[in-house]
Amino acid sequence: MSQTIEREAEHCARNYRPLPVVLTRGEGVFVWDDAGKKYLDMMSAYSAVSHGHAHPRLVELVRRQVGELNIVSRAFHTDKLGPFLERACELTGQDKALPMNTGAEAVETALKAARKWAYTVKGVPEDAAEIITCTGNFHGRTIAIVAMSDEPQYRAGFGPFPPGFRMVEYGNIDALESAIGEHTAALLIEPIQGEGGIVLPPKGYLEAALSLCRERNVLLIADEIQTGLGRTGKLLACEHEGVKPDGLILGKALGGGILPVSMFLSRKDVMDVFTPGDHGSTFGGNPLAAAVGLEALNILVDERLAERSAEMGAYLLAALGKIDSPMIREVRGAGLFVGIDIDPAHGTAREVCEALLARGLLSKETHETVVRLAPPLTISRAEIDWAIEQISDVIAELDAIRLAS
């Protein structure tokens, strides 16, 4: 173990289990470790680095903005926030936005908005509002958010949890219909579940869910923190079914791989439930974050990254689908948001990721069963070809080891 890793292990909480590599530099789709070894980044920080590492436009903008104005809090107006929120609303079709920092903060914002909307607009009795979530969800790790989770580890030791949440089976429209009641404020849903293992709902499910929510006067809030901003081959994953949600949560790629930037967007009657003092963030919407967020959105459009994700993702999925191995139960995904489902009887996703690491390809396992591939959207076909070669070779090597034993 390197001295750097030992030092981190000694002083840092053990809330992560990183792969054994120390990264020191990044450029485009590549990163380098402390020994100078080059790696193809097929993780892009869980979609936060969709634009690639150190995108020149973003780096230059940060250099300028850092020397001008960074943090003044929302106690004052700045010249950067309005243009950023205007562009975000324009691209997503939403009316208003509330800027935050991390994805979890934006989810918490959405929860507060949904509850207050239920009381002030829908007429739900005070403190009776319910929010429906789905099995296998991942919306973050705050106390309120893990109260919505069915993953035992996320909840163990952190109770008691706040009430007001109901869970239904992901992709089951009948279960959703049965769960909606008079006090239901919102359905909070990931169009594609990322942390759950790149899980896609049945075709037509999101459209049916939206129709049901409209019929019952329930908000449909889409958590597109991972799936949004081109990751799945559309600007938003909801667009694959023509769904425009009542509320939308963005994060990760919104910060251009530079710093945490997130927001909750919604139609006007939802956002207008907030009044001064209801909600806030010292750093949310700061000039540096707003400038970076605006440039990240503009780059997404200028470089046609969503379209590139659709093209390169289809190519990656087709190539991975040709790998014939008992280790692989399924390859699934949309755009450059891909999961390789590993059969536990033949191995673990962790050992696949460790073997890929040794070959210079960075990925990360999800729940020990899925190898997640989500490279920067700037990745080229040649770079994908190299990645496919490494993955194919690693799977063949692990198959041979199993066969020999």
DRENZA-711080 format. One line per field, with one value per residue (C-alpha): x, y, z. Coordinates in steps of 0.001 Angstrom, whole numbers, plus 500000, padded with zeros to 6 digits. Layout:
N
px c(X ...)
py c(Y ...)
pz c(Z ...)
//
This chain:
405
px c(500000 501349 502143 499437 496782 497996 497765 494238 493228 494589 492807 489732 486415 485988 482834 484291 486212 488257 490219 493941 495103 496180 495175 496988 496050 493324 492827 489927 489004 492303 493744 497228 498352 501198 503596 502725 500586 497795 494195 491059 488363 485193 483535 483761 483037 479565 478740 480092 482888 480708 482588 485947 488678 489957 487862 489774 486730 485871 489444 489824 486475 487387 490693 488877 486018 488196 489995 486746 484103 483333 481247 478939 475948 472390 472070 472939 472309 475144 475518 476054 473029 470232 471806 472634 469110 467573 469628 468815 465085 465284 466976 464773 461431 460922 459715 461937 465026 466528 470330 472098 475455 475292 472741 471497 470784 468774 466776 466049 464911 462542 461108 460418 458847 456611 455397 454682 452930 450747 449683 449325 448117 446655 445037 446560 446092 449107 451909 450028 451746 453265 455970 456203 459592 460673 462490 466171 466267 469282 468713 471577 472509 470938 468662 465488 466766 467840 464378 463194 465679 465235 469005 469687 473242 472162 469733 471484 472374 470926 467314 464819 463728 461218 457796 455903 457394 455859 457725 456496 458131 460163 458554 455246 452492 449779 451705 452037 448318 447467 449864 448584 446116 444481 447559 450122 452223 454694 456341 460131 461772 464979 464202 467039 468438 472179 473341 470756 472820 471820 468232 465788 462027 459723 459124 456181 456377 457425 454777 452108 453372 453111 449579 448587 450142 448317 445029 445505 447003 450366 453740 456152 459664 462502 465878 468208 471341 473156 471032 470611 472623 473315 474350 471719 471770 469150 469458 467251 466507 462791 462871 463200 459472 458492 457925 458176 458212 456617 459902 463459 466655 470041 473576 476898 477615 476087 479366 481410 483649 484997 482904 479546 476591 472997 469469 465811 463685 459908 456820 455884 453134 455490 458459 456317 455499 458889 459044 462134 463496 461850 464986 468511 472201 475230 477069 474137 474165 477471 479041 481739 479247 476784 479453 480705 477166 476250 479398 478840 475354 476645 479411 476860 474917 477867 479683 476489 477432 473965 474029 477565 476462 473671 476033 478956 476654 474913 478312 479529 476375 476464 480112 479674 476650 478907 481054 480129 480781 478952 480088 477837 474118 473147 474472 472041 471932 471168 473694 476959 475269 475989 476002 477562 475620 477946 476622 477678 478108 480996 482625 482199 482094 484862 487359 486495 487126 490408 491605 490621 492490 495670 495181 494666 490879 488948 485469 483645 481382 477815 476532 479228 477168 477363 480349 479324 480619 479956 482893 483122 480771 483772 485126 486069 485300 488978 489029 485858 487473 490423 488095 486125 489368 490391 486973 486843 490318 489611 486366 488154 490985 488586 486562 489759 490694 487244 487430 490889 489810)
py c(500000 503430 506018 508289 505601 504723 508369 508658 505414 506657 510008 509587 508012 504615 505563 504555 501572 503073 501051 501112 503962 507536 509964 513254 514707 514557 515706 514823 511166 510293 510523 509788 508273 509306 507010 508588 505696 506707 505463 505712 507060 505039 506404 510203 510633 509063 511330 514522 514726 514351 517208 515503 516446 520026 521139 524144 526433 525669 525990 529389 530581 529494 531338 534533 534192 533280 536582 538560 537336 533961 533974 536711 534542 534997 538025 540010 539768 538891 539226 535465 533781 535094 534061 530604 529892 531358 529008 525988 526734 527370 524030 521930 523635 524406 527770 528421 527033 527037 526607 524405 522638 518867 516503 515520 519177 519506 516391 517828 521018 519014 517245 520551 522014 518976 519004 522720 522531 519729 521881 525271 524287 520797 521182 518181 518435 519769 517219 514502 514747 511588 511205 507984 506535 503329 500178 500258 504059 506188 509886 510590 509893 512486 511231 512146 510598 507285 507158 506653 503848 500075 499425 498051 499394 502949 502840 500655 502639 505951 505823 506965 508212 510928 509685 510597 508233 505258 502848 501011 498564 500337 499975 498610 501005 499041 499335 503068 503452 501558 503639 507070 508473 511768 512861 511978 515018 513593 510656 511016 508813 508174 507678 505137 503918 504478 503319 500549 499037 500884 499628 500710 500633 498894 500888 503239 503220 506856 508044 506021 507315 510907 510340 508807 511678 514231 512402 512292 515799 514430 515932 513805 514807 513346 512873 513353 514061 511176 510647 514273 516558 514152 511057 508756 510153 512858 516109 514465 510758 511611 512714 509110 508826 512412 513064 516591 516286 518763 518992 518209 517671 518277 518013 516274 517245 520662 521566 520674 518385 521469 521946 520842 522605 521414 522751 521961 523165 523133 524755 528119 527060 524565 526879 529804 528048 529258 532634 534440 532486 529167 527638 528604 527847 530015 528658 527765 529844 531549 533470 530886 528008 529944 530870 527285 525916 528232 527366 523646 523933 525893 523374 520573 522247 523582 520237 518214 515978 514413 513389 512098 510065 508483 507507 506301 504612 502568 501497 500535 498590 496663 495699 494635 492564 490424 489248 485621 484661 482892 485768 488246 487966 491095 494305 497212 500955 504048 506349 506283 504981 501251 498380 494942 492607 489953 486526 485998 482287 483147 486154 489644 493051 494137 491639 492752 496384 495517 493602 496506 498896 496900 497343 501105 501324 502866 501666 500881 498138 498656 496303 493748 492660 495438 497002 500557 502304 506038 507709 511397 512154 513351 509803 508726 505507 504523 504949 502856 500168 500045 499823 496982 495116 495409 494343 491363 490232 490576 488608 485867 485697 485414 482769 480779 480989 479750 476929 475868 475751)
pz c(500000 499084 501743 500308 500658 504165 505240 503889 505590 508912 508903 506722 507690 506052 504180 500804 499474 496645 494135 495008 492783 493579 490840 490403 487013 484380 480810 478548 479020 480716 484231 485555 488856 491146 489271 485926 484637 482270 482641 480533 482848 482248 485395 485017 488737 488519 485533 487111 484511 481428 479724 480286 482716 482593 479635 478240 478128 481730 482965 481307 482679 486221 486035 485087 487553 490538 490084 489934 492394 493965 497149 498435 499496 498256 500538 497404 493669 491293 487546 487045 488611 486399 483063 484450 485703 482543 480358 482523 482339 478601 477885 480188 479573 483255 484588 487590 489316 492787 492845 495375 495579 495890 494417 497856 498667 495464 496377 499816 498090 495910 498958 500706 497585 497087 500675 500801 497415 498784 501738 500053 496578 496670 500110 501900 505695 507580 508178 506267 502864 501409 498801 496803 495887 494163 495184 494274 494347 495174 495795 498209 501816 504118 506899 505005 501795 503313 504889 501294 500579 500700 500824 504341 504583 503822 506751 509349 512463 511283 512507 513583 510182 509294 508167 505039 502463 500661 498415 495329 492966 490297 486898 488231 487169 489005 492271 491744 491058 494257 496356 495321 497822 498699 500646 497977 497098 494601 492925 493101 490491 488561 484860 484885 488195 488354 491773 491553 488737 485529 485751 483038 483673 481174 478012 478469 482271 482699 480285 482116 485475 484297 483016 486349 488308 486172 486712 490500 490917 492015 491085 489090 490116 488055 489705 486741 488754 487036 483940 482935 480677 477850 479756 478226 474699 475296 477199 479845 480192 480495 476879 475709 476467 475787 479489 480887 484691 487084 488937 487836 489813 488176 489530 488829 485184 485850 487554 484486 486522 488287 491444 492892 491272 491519 491220 491532 488627 488348 486947 488433 490873 492520 492938 494044 497331 498591 500300 501659 504630 503706 502233 501324 500978 501689 498660 496406 493222 494005 491110 490424 490420 488259 485743 485551 485317 482464 480538 481174 479659 476688 476014 476174 473365 471341 471263 470799 473721 474054 470401 470798 473828 471791 468980 471082 473591 470925 469607 473103 473959 470677 471140 474751 473764 471583 474499 475110 478717 481557 483788 482005 482718 480851 479328 479601 479412 477364 475771 477678 480824 480729 483205 482800 485102 486530 487565 491217 490498 488187 489835 491240 489651 492027 490644 487109 488069 489788 486722 484468 486760 486220 482463 482702 482623 485501 486415 489651 490843 492019 494726 493737 490728 488132 486396 485643 482520 482215 480463 479605 476727 474727 474347 470819 468955 469066 472835 473136 470963 473333 476343 474739 474081 477739 479017 476643 477649 481377 481124 479110 481659 484598 482742 482173 485854 486889 484357 485529 489146)
//
